[in-house]
């Protein structure tokens, strides 16, 4: 599913396609800015997003076997909410 698909579904709820795309874009921009600041985002019934820091670590180049240092970085973690988990697993 793409951003345009989501906007089309939102448009079917009573907005024009332009308004729906603007709403989707604004929502995603708000989420991106909050994550950029390191804030945790909790969407009840859906899940939570959180940025976590990964420390630098030692790794190995599989082709040469030579040891390398993998730099520290930030990663995005998503934890699905209970309601989303139940919806996804309802079919199986």
HUCOR-V509942 format. One line per field, one symbol per residue. ss: DSSP state (H for helix, E for strand, L for the rest). phi: phi as a letter, one per 20 degrees, with the letter a starting at -180 (. if undefined). burial: 1 if it has 24 or more other C-alpha atoms within 12 Angstrom, else 0. A space follows every 10 residues. Layout:
ss=???
phi=???
burial=???
This chain:
ss=LLHHHHHHHH HLLLLLHHHH HHHHHHHHHH HHHHHHLLLL EEELLLEEEE EEEELLEEEE LLLLLLEEEE LLEEEEEEEE LHHHHHHHHL LL
phi=.dffffffff ffepdfffff ffffffffff fffffffnfe dddgndqcdb ecedffbecb fffdnffcde ffbdcedcdf ffffgfffef fd
burial=0000001000 0000000001 1001000000 0000100000 1000000011 1000000000 0000000000 0000000000 0000000000 00
